[in-house]
Amino acid sequence: MTALFTPLALRETTIPNRVMVSPMCQYSCDARDGVATDWHRTHLTSRAVGGAGLVMTEATAVEARGRISPEDLGIWTDEQAAALEPITEFVRDQGSVPGIQLAHAGRKASTSRPWEGHEPLQPDAGGWDVVGPSGEPWPYDDEAPATQRLTRDDIESVVDSFRAAAERAREAGFEVAEVHAAHGYLLHEFCSPVTNEREDGYGGDFDGRIRLTREVTAAVREVWPDGKPVFVRISATDWLPDRESWTVEDSVRLADDLADVGADLIDVSGGGISPDSWPENAGPNYQLPYAERIGSESSSDIAVGTVGGITTPEQAAAIVANDRADLTIVGREHLRDPYFTLHAAQALDATDEIEGPPQYRRAFGF
Ligand code: FNR
C-alpha cells in the first residue's frame, strides 16, 4: 500500500488518504453577505471529486468584522450555514471529509480582494473598524481602518462567536473544525509578542499570550462531537529572528497546550505577523521541518499536517512514507489541478488503491 493512500483515523473520523485541500480564500461572496455561492460549491466539490481525502473551506469568518475582505465566507448566521450544507453533503458523497476553517482576521480585516489591490477599506468604502490585541493598526501604506483594542468583555464575545460558529458548522455537516490561529490574524496576534503588548491576563508571558487561542480551541471542542476531530492552524514561526517573536520552540509548547484542550492535529504553517514576516526561501516543503519538530518534540501524541510548497505526488508520498507528517496539505497546486489526488494515484501507479469516481474510471483506470 502506498503510504499516501493509507487512511488517517482521528477519533472516529477516517480521512481516506493523506491529502488535504488547504484553506484558500476565494473572495467570491459577491453580495458581501458571507453566503456561499456557485463558485464555492464548484470549487470545493470538484476537489472532492478530484480525490482529496479532506476538503477544507477557506477562512470562514465567525463574525462580520472578522472577514479579511467583504467577499469572504461567513458562518455567523443560519442562512450562511444553510448554504454550506449541500456542499458538505456532496463532499461526503464523494468519500471525502468536509472541513471548515473558522477564522477571525483581527487587525488584518477589512481589505479589498487581491485582484482589487488588497487595500485597506474604510467604513465609507464598504469596510469596517477592525479589532486586535492593541489599538496598533497593520502598517499599510494607505490609512488603516480604525483599530480597536479588544476589552475583556469583547474577548469573551469573540470566544462565544467561535463556539456559535462551530455549532452551526456541526449542524451543516462538517466533520473537521479547524481553528485559524496563523498568518497574523486575530489569534496569532495575541500569541505573538510582536503584536501583543497587553498587560492583562491575555498578554505578557507565554501562557497569557496563548490564552485566547487555548480558550477558543476549548470552546470549539466543547460543542464539536466527541468522535470528530478539531485542527488548529498555527504559524510555527514569525521568521523574525532579530527581535522577540514567536518561535518554533513556542509552537512545540503550544501544541501540547492545545492537545490538552482536545485538539487532534496541528496544521503547521508560518509567518504573516508583520509585513517582513516571510520565509527567505519558500521552496519545496519549506515548512515541513517545523511540522516534523512539532510532531517529534511535543510530549502529546498530537498529529501534524504540513503545508507549503507541496506540488508533486512524489513529494507528498515521501513525506508520509518517511513519517515526517501525518497529513500533506496542498494549496496552490490544488488551484492548478483539482484532481491532484487522482493524478497522484496515476503517477504513483496506485490507481487500484483509491476509490475514484466511477464516472471517471475510463480516464483514470481505478
Ligand atoms: C491562501 N492561504 C490561506 N491560508 C489559510 O489558512 N486560510 C485561508 O483562507 C487562506 N487563503 C489563501 C488563498 C489563496 C488564493 C492562497 C494561494 C493561499 C494559504 C494556503 O492555505 C497555504 O498555506 C499556502 O498557499 C502555502 O501552501 P502551497 O500553496 O505552497 O501549497
Boltz pocket constraint, residues with backbone or C-beta under 6 A from the ligand:
constraints:
  - pocket:
      binder: B
      contacts: [[A, 22], [A, 23], [A, 24], [A, 25], [A, 26], [A, 57], [A, 58], [A, 59], [A, 101], [A, 180], [A, 182], [A, 183], [A, 233], [A, 269], [A, 307], [A, 308], [A, 309], [A, 310], [A, 329], [A, 330], [A, 331], [A, 332], [A, 333]]
      max_distance: 6.0
